[in-house]
Amino acid sequence: MTLLPSSIGSLTSLSYLDLGTNCFTVLPSSIGSLTNLFNLNIEGNALTFLPDTISSLTKLSQGSQCE
């Protein structure tokens, strides 16, 4: 998968999201709407930056960044 649809932001009840080992280069800003996320795995992608809205994920307790 190379593109995460912006509609991901409508899944506001998600608490765990594993996006690891894909070919993402960007994440949609709508990811900031996932305010119930406790765990976000983005390891193994080619992300060059994270959207500013990621700071809205205040419940995030575990996360992985790309290497």
JONOR-V651341 format. One record per backbone hydrogen bond with DSSP energy under -1.0 kcal/mol. CO is the residue of the C=O (numbers start at 1). NH is the residue of the N-H. Records with the same first field share a line. If there is no record, write none. Layout:
BEGIN
CO: NH / NH
END
This chain:
BEGIN
1: 23
5: 8
6: 9
7: 10
8: 11
10: 12
11: 14
15: 38 / 39
17: 41
24: 46
25: 48
28: 31
29: 32
30: 33
31: 34
33: 35
34: 37
38: 61 / 62
39: 17
40: 64
41: 19
43: 21
51: 54
52: 55
53: 56
54: 57
56: 58
57: 60
62: 40
64: 42
END
